[in-house]
């Protein structure tokens, strides 16, 4: 029974990370869809304002994906 608990905990952690990755990805896609039809000048101004936040979100997504991959590899070994 003790061996199942960490496995269930790890499964829950992997699921939470997967959901977080999907949420960040969805938010980034939504921003791109919002910006795409705007006039170039307005789009560029918004990108300048949001650029740092978008980059931070992208890095967070990549980091979480790396953690998820590492957890998956640990599960398989």
Steps between C-alpha positions, in 0.01 A plus 500: 500500500789738570628462143167612354486832686806661337383368165156658546661822621733509200208429269308794650805726468549401136134573431518842667811588300334382177195717573725800575689451172171486309373814676815697419495375141134597463567847640792555262293381203218733607737796511628418151142467366414835660805678359490355148212705353614832652661776299879457496567813707256400774621140490862614536415727794322216678782258428746749651282529811427128531823359359674439832194332647451285192864393509475421871190287437673320214802422719274379782319271256830357374623450856181318600519284188856407599389408851214295358737314268739432787219367719378281214850358452528428874167320485621281213828404667 
